[in-house]
Amino acid sequence: MDPNPDLRTLLETLSPSARDKLRRVLVMDQADRDVVAARLMRFRDETGDGLADAIDLLSLHPELRRRVARLLPEIDAAG
């Protein structure tokens, strides 16, 4: 059983393509994640800002970042 079902539910709302892109970003090194977050912030829209914030937050919590990166393909496999 997933210890945080709300996280899984939130990730399930993303499209398969968005989940794949997020997973790819999360497995990058810190410098590359920072570049992606900065690029997202340039759009100055709610979605880009939210994704940049999520990437930054997950970067600050490495264990959670790894857990999310593992959970994303599990969601796709279960779908």
Phi, psi and omega in degrees: 000139181287127181290344178225081183295334179295322178296314179298316180299317179297314180295329178293340179285343178284150175291158177305322179295317179294321177298318180296316180296318179297316179300316180299320179293319184293335179270357175288165175283169187304315182298318180291321177297321178297320178297315180298315179299318179296320178296320179296323181293335180296335181290336179055039174236165185299319182294312179298317179296318180296317179293319178298317178298319180296317179297315179298315181298315180293330177293328179285341182236081187304321181294319177294320178299315178296321180296316179295317180299326177283326183288326183302311178292332176297320179297316180295321180292327180283338185289000000 
